[in-house]
Amino acid sequence: MTVVPPGTGRMWTRDFSLYFVARAVALLGDGMLPVAVALAVRSAGHGDSGVGLVLASWMTPLIALILFGGVFADRFGARRLMIGADVVRMLTQSVVAVALITGDAPLWLLITMSALAGAATAMFQPGVAGMVPRVAADVQRANGALRVADAGAQLLGPALSATLVVLTGPGTVYAINAATFAVSALCLLALRLPPVARAPRADVTIRRDLREGWHEFRTRSWMWSVILIWVVFGVTLFGPNIPLSSGVITEYLGENAYGWAMSAMGGGTVFGGLLAMRVRPARPLAAGGLAMFGFALIPLSVSVHAPLGLLLAAHAVGGAAWAFWSVMWATSVQTQVPGDVLNRVSAYEIAGSTAGIPIGQVLAAPAAVLIGADQVLGVSALVGVLGCVVLLAVRPVRELRRAAA
């Protein structure tokens, strides 16, 4: 393991600075949304089931279309696709904002706009992995900086969102989110990137592109092994977290406590991201897997109704664990996969890692009715620990070496 001294190399170039602003602003808007969605859907009388349906309606088209997003990003250019996706999401969030402000937000409208935003995200997200190596010379430090931006969004977003919901209503949060996508599109448009050289092919088809991406994905056992574990995590750990935790925390500590818990998680993520910018483990996924044990503290603390102080501490540790793992994983993918297929491989990776989340979101409320929300979250914590044990037991994951600079 090596530690990079601060200031090594030049990271803040014009293009990376623009890309960082684009991501940071959009992430702040997204960081405000989970609280707004949970409180808006409940205030409209749709309950836990409504929250799960709205969240799942965003995730389902994301999973269904993201492979095509990877193909289109490799074929037409990631930036062009990302700008279009930002425009679509700006429009969907504006529609929801108007509906909430005017007091006419039926569940079908929230689900429809959420699904369209999810489809746009499917076009946007595969390009994120491919853009980082193009705008940054030091991929790990760049990923660490972006993770810190994500952490800042989690730190400020939920508390700001909860305050705005109380003072002005959830419609304001959606309006701000729409504006962040507009800023993101403008920053991406201003990037000065050289064209990507692509070998001419006479028989290029979507099917062939998908097949090539799948071949690159399945030949990397370290990658698909992690994804299989993440499918289980999606159903049992990540999926039930927001629908159930928001309700449990709000019930025993109040609405503001949920916002503060999300902010504490963001604070931990800041620390994890900063740490990941400096520490370069020789085996990044092994180090990230060890860190992920801390994430299980989040559902555990909620399931046992921990007092506010312990709840915030658990969310901070979980956030740090998630950030460190995320940087190790993203850097491994971006440095171990050839650039000409990176967007497609990233699409398979994202699709697999998120496939179980909408299932967990939809099943969370019925499972809570059947055995209790506290018990479901307790199972989530147990699965989180066992999943990390399995992760470290898989030899290709445990022994994957950091790519040479």
BELWO-V23579 format. One record per helix or strand of 3 or more residues. SS is the DSSP state (H for helix, E for strand). FROM is the first residue (numbers start at 1). TO is the last residue. Records with the same first field share a line. If there is no record, write none. Layout:
BEGIN
SS = FROM-TO ; FROM-TO
END
This chain:
BEGIN
H = 14-43 ; 47-76 ; 78-102 ; 107-135 ; 139-167 ; 170-189 ; 206-218 ; 221-253 ; 255-278 ; 284-303 ; 308-336 ; 339-354 ; 357-371 ; 373-393 ; 395-398
END
